[in-house]
Amino acid sequence: MSNDGKIRNAVELEFSVFCIENIARRLNVNAERVYEALAEKSDILYGYIVPEYEVLHTQSKDYIMDDILEVMKERGVEV
């Protein structure tokens, strides 16, 4: 299923919020800063998390957070 990087429905929106909030908790920072890092300073939210929803949402919370943090590290994105 192709995705143009936009959130298409409530399920993808909820998953995006879940990811942002849990990364914020993991890093002990404000969720707004995580959103800025994932959506404004990089394309991780719309270029990775949303397009990979079908695969990511089947994994454990820890796996998802570790995966996103690894992508952030690889791309040099800091919160």
N, CA, C and O atoms as a GROMACS GRO file, in nm:
protein
  316
    1MET      N    1   0.085  -0.119   0.000
    1MET     CA    2   0.000   0.000   0.000
    1MET      C    3   0.089   0.125   0.000
    1MET      O    4   0.170   0.142   0.091
    2SER      N    5   0.076   0.208  -0.097
    2SER     CA    6   0.159   0.328  -0.104
    2SER      C    7   0.106   0.434  -0.007
    2SER      O    8  -0.012   0.441   0.024
    3ASN      N    9   0.198   0.515   0.038
    3ASN     CA   10   0.163   0.622   0.130
    3ASN      C   11   0.242   0.744   0.089
    3ASN      O   12   0.364   0.737   0.072
    4ASP      N   13   0.174   0.856   0.074
    4ASP     CA   14   0.242   0.978   0.033
    4ASP      C   15   0.300   1.053   0.152
    4ASP      O   16   0.334   1.171   0.139
    5GLY      N   17   0.312   0.987   0.267
    5GLY     CA   18   0.370   1.050   0.385
    5GLY      C   19   0.269   1.127   0.467
    5GLY      O   20   0.307   1.198   0.560
    6LYS      N   21   0.143   1.113   0.435
    6LYS     CA   22   0.040   1.182   0.512
    6LYS      C   23  -0.034   1.082   0.599
    6LYS      O   24  -0.050   0.966   0.564
    7ILE      N   25  -0.079   1.131   0.712
    7ILE     CA   26  -0.161   1.048   0.800
    7ILE      C   27  -0.298   1.037   0.735
    7ILE      O   28  -0.363   1.138   0.708
    8ARG      N   29  -0.341   0.913   0.710
    8ARG     CA   30  -0.463   0.890   0.632
    8ARG      C   31  -0.586   0.863   0.715
    8ARG      O   32  -0.698   0.875   0.666
    9ASN      N   33  -0.568   0.826   0.841
    9ASN     CA   34  -0.686   0.790   0.921
    9ASN      C   35  -0.656   0.802   1.070
    9ASN      O   36  -0.542   0.829   1.110
   10ALA      N   37  -0.758   0.780   1.151
   10ALA     CA   38  -0.745   0.795   1.296
   10ALA      C   39  -0.647   0.694   1.354
   10ALA      O   40  -0.578   0.724   1.452
   11VAL      N   41  -0.639   0.575   1.296
   11VAL     CA   42  -0.549   0.472   1.348
   11VAL      C   43  -0.403   0.517   1.330
   11VAL      O   44  -0.323   0.503   1.422
   12GLU      N   45  -0.369   0.570   1.214
   12GLU     CA   46  -0.233   0.620   1.192
   12GLU      C   47  -0.204   0.740   1.280
   12GLU      O   48  -0.092   0.757   1.328
   13LEU      N   49  -0.304   0.824   1.301
   13LEU     CA   50  -0.286   0.940   1.390
   13LEU      C   51  -0.260   0.893   1.532
   13LEU      O   52  -0.168   0.941   1.598
   14GLU      N   53  -0.340   0.798   1.581
   14GLU     CA   54  -0.320   0.746   1.716
   14GLU      C   55  -0.182   0.682   1.731
   14GLU      O   56  -0.117   0.701   1.833
   15PHE      N   57  -0.138   0.608   1.630
   15PHE     CA   58  -0.007   0.544   1.634
   15PHE      C   59   0.103   0.650   1.637
   15PHE      O   60   0.201   0.635   1.710
   16SER      N   61   0.088   0.755   1.559
   16SER     CA   62   0.187   0.863   1.557
   16SER      C   63   0.197   0.929   1.694
   16SER      O   64   0.308   0.954   1.743
   17VAL      N   65   0.084   0.957   1.755
   17VAL     CA   66   0.082   1.017   1.888
   17VAL      C   67   0.144   0.921   1.990
   17VAL      O   68   0.222   0.963   2.076
   18PHE      N   69   0.109   0.792   1.981
   18PHE     CA   70   0.167   0.689   2.068
   18PHE      C   71   0.319   0.691   2.059
   18PHE      O   72   0.388   0.689   2.161
   19CYS      N   73   0.372   0.696   1.937
   19CYS     CA   74   0.517   0.698   1.918
   19CYS      C   75   0.580   0.823   1.977
   19CYS      O   76   0.681   0.814   2.048
   20ILE      N   77   0.522   0.937   1.948
   20ILE     CA   78   0.576   1.064   1.998
   20ILE      C   79   0.575   1.066   2.151
   20ILE      O   80   0.675   1.102   2.213
   21GLU      N   81   0.463   1.029   2.211
   21GLU     CA   82   0.453   1.032   2.358
   21GLU      C   83   0.549   0.934   2.423
   21GLU      O   84   0.609   0.966   2.525
   22ASN      N   85   0.565   0.816   2.366
   22ASN     CA   86   0.653   0.717   2.426
   22ASN      C   87   0.800   0.748   2.406
   22ASN      O   88   0.882   0.718   2.494
   23ILE      N   89   0.836   0.808   2.294
   23ILE     CA   90   0.974   0.854   2.276
   23ILE      C   91   1.002   0.966   2.378
   23ILE      O   92   1.110   0.970   2.437
   24ALA      N   93   0.906   1.054   2.397
   24ALA     CA   94   0.922   1.163   2.495
   24ALA      C   95   0.945   1.106   2.635
   24ALA      O   96   1.033   1.152   2.708
   25ARG      N   97   0.866   1.006   2.672
   25ARG     CA   98   0.883   0.944   2.804
   25ARG      C   99   1.021   0.878   2.814
   25ARG      O  100   1.090   0.892   2.915
   26ARG      N  101   1.058   0.807   2.709
   26ARG     CA  102   1.187   0.735   2.709
   26ARG      C  103   1.304   0.833   2.725
   26ARG      O  104   1.400   0.805   2.796
   27LEU      N  105   1.294   0.950   2.658
   27LEU     CA  106   1.401   1.049   2.662
   27LEU      C  107   1.383   1.152   2.774
   27LEU      O  108   1.470   1.236   2.797
   28ASN      N  109   1.269   1.143   2.843
   28ASN     CA  110   1.238   1.235   2.952
   28ASN      C  111   1.238   1.381   2.904
   28ASN      O  112   1.298   1.469   2.965
   29VAL      N  113   1.168   1.403   2.793
   29VAL     CA  114   1.153   1.537   2.736
   29VAL      C  115   1.007   1.561   2.702
   29VAL      O  116   0.925   1.469   2.705
   30ASN      N  117   0.975   1.684   2.670
   30ASN     CA  118   0.840   1.723   2.631
   30ASN      C  119   0.805   1.663   2.495
   30ASN      O  120   0.888   1.661   2.404
   31ALA      N  121   0.682   1.614   2.482
   31ALA     CA  122   0.637   1.552   2.357
   31ALA      C  123   0.643   1.652   2.240
   31ALA      O  124   0.665   1.611   2.126
   32GLU      N  125   0.623   1.779   2.267
   32GLU     CA  126   0.631   1.879   2.160
   32GLU      C  127   0.770   1.882   2.099
   32GLU      O  128   0.784   1.898   1.977
   33ARG      N  129   0.874   1.867   2.181
   33ARG     CA  130   1.012   1.864   2.129
   33ARG      C  131   1.034   1.741   2.042
   33ARG      O  132   1.104   1.748   1.941
   34VAL      N  133   0.976   1.628   2.080
   34VAL     CA  134   0.988   1.506   2.000
   34VAL      C  135   0.918   1.526   1.866
   34VAL      O  136   0.972   1.490   1.761
   35TYR      N  137   0.797   1.582   1.869
   35TYR     CA  138   0.725   1.610   1.744
   35TYR      C  139   0.809   1.698   1.652
   35TYR      O  140   0.821   1.670   1.533
   36GLU      N  141   0.866   1.805   1.707
   36GLU     CA  142   0.949   1.895   1.626
   36GLU      C  143   1.066   1.820   1.564
   36GLU      O  144   1.099   1.842   1.447
   37ALA      N  145   1.130   1.731   1.641
   37ALA     CA  146   1.244   1.655   1.590
   37ALA      C  147   1.202   1.558   1.480
   37ALA      O  148   1.273   1.541   1.381
   38LEU      N  149   1.086   1.494   1.497
   38LEU     CA  150   1.042   1.392   1.403
   38LEU      C  151   0.971   1.448   1.281
   38LEU      O  152   0.973   1.387   1.174
   39ALA      N  153   0.907   1.564   1.295
   39ALA     CA  154   0.824   1.617   1.186
   39ALA      C  155   0.878   1.745   1.123
   39ALA      O  156   0.857   1.771   1.005
   40GLU      N  157   0.947   1.826   1.202
   40GLU     CA  158   0.992   1.954   1.149
   40GLU      C  159   1.141   1.957   1.120
   40GLU      O  160   1.184   2.014   1.019
   41LYS      N  161   1.222   1.894   1.206
   41LYS     CA  162   1.367   1.892   1.186
   41LYS      C  163   1.410   1.773   1.100
   41LYS      O  164   1.524   1.768   1.054
   42SER      N  165   1.320   1.680   1.078
   42SER     CA  166   1.350   1.562   0.996
   42SER      C  167   1.221   1.514   0.931
   42SER      O  168   1.114   1.570   0.953
   43ASP      N  169   1.232   1.410   0.851
   43ASP     CA  170   1.112   1.352   0.789
   43ASP      C  171   1.078   1.216   0.850
   43ASP      O  172   1.010   1.136   0.787
   44ILE      N  173   1.125   1.191   0.971
   44ILE     CA  174   1.104   1.059   1.032
   44ILE      C  175   0.956   1.028   1.053
   44ILE      O  176   0.914   0.915   1.029
   45LEU      N  177   0.878   1.124   1.098
   45LEU     CA  178   0.736   1.097   1.122
   45LEU      C  179   0.664   1.062   0.991
   45LEU      O  180   0.601   0.957   0.981
   46TYR      N  181   0.674   1.151   0.893
   46TYR     CA  182   0.598   1.132   0.769
   46TYR      C  183   0.672   1.049   0.664
   46TYR      O  184   0.611   1.000   0.569
   47GLY      N  185   0.803   1.032   0.681
   47GLY     CA  186   0.881   0.956   0.586
   47GLY      C  187   0.916   0.815   0.632
   47GLY      O  188   0.960   0.732   0.552
   48TYR      N  189   0.896   0.788   0.762
   48TYR     CA  190   0.928   0.655   0.815
   48TYR      C  191   0.816   0.597   0.901
   48TYR      O  192   0.764   0.489   0.870
   49ILE      N  193   0.778   0.666   1.006
   49ILE     CA  194   0.680   0.610   1.102
   49ILE      C  195   0.545   0.586   1.035
   49ILE      O  196   0.492   0.475   1.043
   50VAL      N  197   0.490   0.686   0.969
   50VAL     CA  198   0.358   0.670   0.906
   50VAL      C  199   0.362   0.568   0.791
   50VAL      O  200   0.277   0.480   0.786
   51PRO      N  201   0.459   0.578   0.698
   51PRO     CA  202   0.462   0.479   0.590
   51PRO      C  203   0.486   0.336   0.639
   51PRO      O  204   0.441   0.240   0.575
   52GLU      N  205   0.556   0.320   0.750
   52GLU     CA  206   0.587   0.186   0.802
   52GLU      C  207   0.488   0.141   0.908
   52GLU      O  208   0.512   0.041   0.977
   53TYR      N  209   0.376   0.212   0.922
   53TYR     CA  210   0.276   0.178   1.024
   53TYR      C  211   0.236   0.030   1.020
   53TYR      O  212   0.231  -0.035   1.124
   54GLU      N  213   0.208  -0.022   0.901
   54GLU     CA  214   0.158  -0.160   0.889
   54GLU      C  215   0.253  -0.261   0.952
   54GLU      O  216   0.208  -0.360   1.011
   55VAL      N  217   0.382  -0.237   0.940
   55VAL     CA  218   0.480  -0.327   1.000
   55VAL      C  219   0.505  -0.291   1.147
   55VAL      O  220   0.502  -0.378   1.234
   56LEU      N  221   0.528  -0.164   1.173
   56LEU     CA  222   0.565  -0.121   1.309
   56LEU      C  223   0.458  -0.153   1.413
   56LEU      O  224   0.491  -0.198   1.522
   57HIS      N  225   0.331  -0.130   1.381
   57HIS     CA  226   0.228  -0.144   1.484
   57HIS      C  227   0.209  -0.287   1.531
   57HIS      O  228   0.141  -0.311   1.631
   58THR      N  229   0.268  -0.383   1.461
   58THR     CA  230   0.257  -0.523   1.503
   58THR      C  231   0.366  -0.562   1.603
   58THR      O  232   0.364  -0.673   1.656
   59GLN      N  233   0.459  -0.472   1.629
   59GLN     CA  234   0.572  -0.500   1.718
   59GLN      C  235   0.542  -0.453   1.860
   59GLN      O  236   0.443  -0.384   1.885
   60SER      N  237   0.629  -0.491   1.953
   60SER     CA  238   0.614  -0.449   2.092
   60SER      C  239   0.649  -0.301   2.106
   60SER      O  240   0.719  -0.244   2.021
   61LYS      N  241   0.601  -0.239   2.211
   61LYS     CA  242   0.629  -0.098   2.235
   61LYS      C  243   0.780  -0.075   2.242
   61LYS      O  244   0.831   0.019   2.182
   62ASP      N  245   0.852  -0.162   2.316
   62ASP     CA  246   0.997  -0.145   2.328
   62ASP      C  247   1.066  -0.155   2.193
   62ASP      O  248   1.157  -0.077   2.163
   63TYR      N  249   1.023  -0.249   2.111
   63TYR     CA  250   1.082  -0.265   1.978
   63TYR      C  251   1.060  -0.137   1.897
   63TYR      O  252   1.153  -0.086   1.834
   64ILE      N  253   0.938  -0.086   1.899
   64ILE     CA  254   0.905   0.034   1.821
   64ILE      C  255   0.989   0.153   1.867
   64ILE      O  256   1.044   0.225   1.785
   65MET      N  257   1.000   0.172   1.999
   65MET     CA  258   1.077   0.285   2.051
   65MET      C  259   1.225   0.269   2.015
   65MET      O  260   1.288   0.364   1.972
   66ASP      N  261   1.280   0.148   2.033
   66ASP     CA  262   1.420   0.124   1.999
   66ASP      C  263   1.444   0.150   1.850
   66ASP      O  264   1.545   0.208   1.813
   67ASP      N  265   1.351   0.106   1.766
   67ASP     CA  266   1.364   0.124   1.622
   67ASP      C  267   1.364   0.272   1.586
   67ASP      O  268   1.449   0.317   1.509
   68ILE      N  269   1.271   0.347   1.639
   68ILE     CA  270   1.263   0.490   1.608
   68ILE      C  271   1.387   0.562   1.660
   68ILE      O  272   1.443   0.648   1.590
   69LEU      N  273   1.431   0.529   1.780
   69LEU     CA  274   1.552   0.592   1.834
   69LEU      C  275   1.674   0.559   1.749
   69LEU      O  276   1.762   0.643   1.733
   70GLU      N  277   1.680   0.438   1.696
   70GLU     CA  278   1.791   0.401   1.608
   70GLU      C  279   1.787   0.481   1.478
   70GLU      O  280   1.891   0.526   1.430
   71VAL      N  281   1.668   0.501   1.422
   71VAL     CA  282   1.654   0.582   1.301
   71VAL      C  283   1.697   0.726   1.331
   71VAL      O  284   1.766   0.788   1.251
   72MET      N  285   1.656   0.778   1.445
   72MET     CA  286   1.696   0.914   1.484
   72MET      C  287   1.848   0.924   1.493
   72MET      O  288   1.908   1.019   1.443
   73LYS      N  289   1.910   0.824   1.556
   73LYS     CA  290   2.056   0.824   1.571
   73LYS      C  291   2.124   0.817   1.435
   73LYS      O  292   2.218   0.892   1.409
   74GLU      N  293   2.076   0.727   1.348
   74GLU     CA  294   2.135   0.712   1.214
   74GLU      C  295   2.127   0.842   1.134
   74GLU      O  296   2.217   0.874   1.057
   75ARG      N  297   2.019   0.915   1.153
   75ARG     CA  298   1.998   1.039   1.076
   75ARG      C  299   2.048   1.164   1.147
   75ARG      O  300   2.034   1.275   1.096
   76GLY      N  301   2.106   1.146   1.265
   76GLY     CA  302   2.162   1.259   1.339
   76GLY      C  303   2.057   1.352   1.394
   76GLY      O  304   2.081   1.472   1.407
   77VAL      N  305   1.940   1.298   1.427
   77VAL     CA  306   1.830   1.381   1.479
   77VAL      C  307   1.832   1.377   1.631
   77VAL      O  308   1.824   1.270   1.691
   78GLU      N  309   1.843   1.493   1.691
   78GLU     CA  310   1.842   1.503   1.837
   78GLU      C  311   1.722   1.581   1.883
   78GLU      O  312   1.670   1.667   1.812
   79VAL      N  313   1.679   1.548   2.005
   79VAL     CA  314   1.563   1.616   2.064
   79VAL      C  315   1.614   1.725   2.155
   79VAL      O  316   1.534   1.796   2.217
   0.00000   0.00000   0.00000
